[in-house]
Amino acid sequence: MNTERLKHTDAYTMLLDVVEAQCPAVIATVIVVSGSSASKAGNQAIFSNNTLRGWIGGGCIQPAVKKWSQHVLNTGQAILLRVGPTSSNLLTEQQVFYPSSCASEGVIDVFLQPINVKKQVIVVGSSETAVQVAGFVEQVGYDAMLFSDECYHRELLPESQCADTDAFIQTASELNESATIVIATQGKKDLTMLKTAISSKSPTVLFVASQKKFTAIRKKLLEGDTASSDVEKIVSPAGLEIHAQSPKEVALSVVAQIVALKNGQESNNETSVSKECKALPDTEEKIPDGTPQKNGNDVGKSCCHG
């Protein structure tokens, strides 16, 4: 396949391969081009496995698209990216900007759309609420992982999505920054699981507990060696206010809060590697050595190589 100029039919074929293989990927589509640029409106590329295949322009734009495509994979949220010499006149407040030092001074807007990206929710606890949260999360379409010390609980989800709480302690440091953690231990290993959760990269930890209980645990955490910035990750009592009474109702309120957080939350993680995907061909667009660098203002810049 000639990837110098990817035809629409080729892009659709590659997209179909990715969808059928259920591989996380990002479709990059050039929307608007202002000024001089090798990019043209309608140019497309697909990002997966830290690889960009297709054509969206020269060396000025490729590093920016790779960087922000990984961000989109991590958050599961589409973004509109602008690459150019100035950030003025952004189309929306949500649009992100990547500065370019290309002599052509062209401005390029690219839409980055995720596909096959499931949002991850980690549920910890052997309580009925924990099990119900994991079940609701799956129904919503998120990727649930349940850490429970009750064997029969772990039979409710596929083996790959269940483990005991010791496994959570061992693997929490590997979590992606886009993961949301729910601690529903309800009296069993509360402090240990909370410490483990807030020491991970996850920005949000929902703790199922009363306000009185959380206040007491928060005091213990702060009196110990836990950083206050980590303690601030905890959201408790977890769940939106729906006057929940039963474990299932509590779980429903928690999942509703997860949806609210996920749809309004951004992650700073732009470096984690997506899972291996073999759907796309091995050939890739040759990307010049124009990867983002830090300048005096600590802002990534892309340089032009044609």
Secondary structure, DSSP 8 states (H G I E B T S, - for coil): ---SS--HHHHHHHHHHHHHHT--EEEEEEEEEESS-S--TT-EEEEETTEEEE-S-STTTHHHHHHHHHHHHHH---EEEEEES--TT-SSTT-EEEEB--TT--EEEEEEEEES---EEEEE-SSHHHHHHHHHHHHHT-EEEEE-S-TTGGGSS-GGGEE-HHHHHHHGGG--TT-EEEE--TTSSHHHHHHHHHTSS-SEEEE-S-HHHHHHHHHHHHHTT--HHHHTTEE-S-S--S---SHHHHHHHHHHHHHHHHHH--------------SS-S------S---EE-TTS-EEB----
